[in-house]
Amino acid sequence: MRIVLLERDSVKADFRSPGFPHEWVEHRVSTQDEVVERLAGAEVAIVNKLRVDADALARLPGLRMIAVAATGADNIDLAACVERGIVVSNVRGYAVNTVPEHALMLMLALRRKLFEYVSDVRAGLWGKADTFCLFHHPVGDLHGATLGIVGGGALGAGVARLAEAFGMRVLLAERKGVGEVRPGRTAFDVVLRESDVISIHCPLNDDTRGLIGEAELTTMPAHAILINTARGGIVDEQALANALRAGVIGGAGMDVLSVEPPRKGNPLLDPGIPNLIVTPHMAWASAEAMQALADQVIVNIEAFVAGEPRNRLA
């Protein structure tokens, strides 16, 4: 069985050898234009962020499985895979510690004005202070604040667990536009209005693209913080940039952008936007999480070969 890994450098971990006869081919990086050429003859493709669309699948008649080295699979045409009988399996649960920790880090940094105070100290302002401390950037506690979570999967649950340990009140948002609110959830608009912090942990699909736009940002309290460690397209980036400049919301922490890497720029990369932290899609990338991801990719492939595919999306 020929297994082709297209984006080796996207996972800084060791992939163990699958426990069956195989040919392993890996490429450090691949461009979108190289996908079909490099997967020619492959029965199993390991893909991280490169797109595999219907056109590519039509030119890869021997492909039997796509092992997604991620949880999100918006880059794979799942409907086309179903039509062609191609199994698609993703990895799950590997980031249940690292992504929630990153989300809480962004919340803390924004609420405690971490970067503002670090900058002040480096600029020598502390040494010139009239009192023993600097407190000209008002800070707030997470304890007692309300956290609204959008996305009820393992990552949202992980964030809720850490938030509750900090003493936060946690609201799990119902899907936007849904009339009936399920037990344990709160209406989407109510979560927007009542939360001091909103943290996004849902997949990117047709229902969630542009989920947070100008109307939603306006609904949030003026002091509220928006955190996105899910997918960039879930938030209208221009609307968020405008909202931060106008003081519509209090701040934002973004680990994802709609196009990555942002070679042509992005509205959120303007250094003049206040109260914004952007990290380069690395919330998932602790050493422990990446090794767990690599291990699970191989387990998924072995399960497929054994005739018992797991974590199936198609």
N, C-alpha and C positions, 0 to 999 in steps of 0.2 A: 504494500500500500504506500503510495507516494503522498507525503504530508509536506505542505509548503507553508512556511511561516513568512509572511510578507513584511512584518514590521518588528524585527527583533529588538531594535533599540528602543522601542516603546515600552518594553517590560524589562526592568533591570533586575532580573532574577534568573535562576537556573531552571530550565525545563528538563526534567528527567526523561530518559528514553522510554517510550511506550512499550508495554510488555507484549508485543507481537511483532512479527517480521514486518519491516517497513523501510522506506527510504525517506530520510529527513533532509529537507532543503530549507535553508533559511536565508533571508535577505535582511541586511541591517536596516535599510529604509527602502521604501518603494514609492514611486509616484502613482498618481491615479492612472496615468496613461500606461503604466507597466503592469497593471493588475491582470489583465487577460493573458498577456504574454507569459508572465511568471507563473500563473496558475495552470497553464496548458499541461495536460497530462496528470494533474493532481486529482486525487480522490478526496482529500481532506485539505481545506484551506484554514489557516489560522489568521484571523484578521482582527485588528484593533479598531482603527478609525477610518480606514480606506473604504470607499463605497463599493458595494457589489450590487449592481442594479440588474434589471431584467435583460438589458442588452449584453452585459458581461456574461450572465448565466447562459444565455442562448449560444454563446461562443465557447462554452466550457461543458460539453456534453458528458464528460467523465466525472464531473464533480458530484460527490455524494453527500458531503457534509461540510458545513462551515462552523468552525469552532470560534466563537467570538471571545476574544481576550478582554472582555469588559462585561458590564451588566447591560448598559444601554446598547441597543441594536438598531437605532434609527438610520444607520448607514447601510443596512441590509434590506433588500426588497423581499420581505417575508412572503408576500403574496405570490411572487414569482417562484420563490423556493417551494412553496406548497404545490404549485402547479407542476413543478418538475420533480417532486418527491425528494427534494434535498433537505436533509435534517439540519436545523440550525439550533445550536446550544450555546447558551451564555454562561457566565460565571456569576455566582450569587453569594452574598454573605461575606465575601472576602474583605470588604471595606467597612464592616459594621463598627469598627473602632476608629479607623483613621479618618473617615469622612466626618462623623459626628465630632471628633476632637477638633478638626479643622474648622467646622462650622462654629463651635463654641469659641475657638480662638478668635475668629473674626468678630463675633458678638462682643467678646471681652475687649478686644482692641478698640472697637468703635465706641463702646459705652464708657470705657476708661480713658479714652483719648490717648492711647498708648503712643502712637507715632507723633502726635503733636508735642507731647511732653519729652519724648526722646529727642526730637528736633530742637526743642528749647534748651535742653541741657547741653547738647552738642554746640549750640550757638552761644553758650556762656551765660544764658539768662539767669540760671539758678545762682550763680556766683554774684550776681548783681541785685538779687532779690532783697526787699526790705524786711521780709520775714523768713522763717526757717524753711518755707516750702513755696512751691509755685502752685497756684490753683486758679489761674485765669481761664482754663478750659474746663467748664463744668463737667463732672463725671457722674455716672449713674451706676447703681448696682444691677446685677441680674436678679438677685434675690428679690422676690416680690413682684417682678415684672411678668407680663403675660407673653408667652411665646406661641405664635400660630405656626403650625406645621402643615405644609402643603405636600402631601404624598405620604401614604400610610404604610409603606413597605419597611424593610429591615433598617434602612438608613434613617428614615423618619423616626422609627421606634428607638433607634440608638441615640438620636438627638434628644428625644423626649426623656430618655433615661438620664442622660447627663444634665439636662435642664432641670429636671425634678430634684436632682442631687444639689443643684445650686439654689433650690427654693423657688423656682419659677412655676407659675401657673401655665399649664400646657393645654392648648386647644388644637384638636386635629380637624382640619378643614374638610368639609364635604366638597364634592366636585362642583365646579362652577356651573351655575345654571340649572342644577338639579333641584326638582321641586321637593322631593322627600328626603329628609335628613336621616341618615342611618344612626342607630344607637352608638353612642361613643364619639359622634362627630358633631361639628358645629357648622352652621351654614357659612358658606364661603364669604359672603359680604360681612357677616357678623365678625368673622375672624379678622378680616381686614380692618374693621372699625375698632376692635377691642385689643389688638395685639400691639405690644411695644416692640416686638421683633417678629418678623416673618421669615421662616426658613423653608426653602424649596427643596423637595426631595422626590419629585415625580419624574417620570420619563418624558421625553420629547416626542410628541406625536401630533396628529391633526387636531386633537382636542386641547392640547396644552401649548401649542405654538402661539406665542404672543399672549399667554395667559395673564401676565402682569403688564399692563399698559398704562396710558395716561389716566384712564378712569379709575383703575385700581389704586394707582399711586396717590391720586387725589383723595380716595376714600380712607387711606391710612392716616393715622394721627401725624401731626407735623414733626413729632420727635421720633417717630418709628424708624427702625432699621430694617433693611431688606438684605437677606443672605441668600445667595444662590450657589450651591455646590452641585447642581444637577446638570443642566444643559443650558447653553447660552440663549438659544432661540425661545426659551420659555418667557424671557423678559424682553420687552421692547427697549432696546439699548438707548436709542435716541430719546425716548420718553423718560427713561431713568436719568440720563445725563441732564436733561432739561429740568427735571424735578429736583435734582440735587443742587443745581445752580440757583434755582428759585427758592430753595428752602421748603419745598413741598413736603419732603420727608427729611428725617434727621441724618441718614447715612446709609451706606450700602457696602456690602462685602461680596465680591464676585470672584469665584474661582474658574468661571467658564465664560466664553464668549461665543457668539453665533458662528464665527469663522475662526478656526484655530490651525496653525498659528496666524495671528492677525497681520499678515504681510502688508496689507493695504490699509492698515490702521483700523480704528474702531472709535465710535463716539465716546466710549468710556475710557479711552487712553489719553484723553486730553489732561495734561498735568494740572490744569487750572480748576478741575472739578473738585469741590470741597467734600470732605467727609466720605471719601471713597477709597476702598482698598481693593485692588485687583491682584490676584495671585494666578500663576500660569498653569491652571488645570492640574494641580498637584495635590489636591486634598486626598486623593485615593492612594498616593504613591509612597506611603511608608514602606520601609524594607520588608516589614512583616507582611503587609497587605500584598505587595507585589509577589512575594514568594507563594502566598496562599493562592493568588490568582493563577500563577504558572502551574502550580500543582493541580488545581481544579481543571484547567484546560486539558491536561493530559488525562485526568480521570474521565472527563466528558468524552474524549476521543476513544478511550478504551471501552467505555460503556456502549458507544455507538458500534464499535467493531464486534462487541459481544452480543449485539442484537437487542440491547436494552438501553436505548438512548435516554439521557437524563437532561434536566434543565432545558427542555425543548421549547423553542419559540415557534418552530415550524417543523 
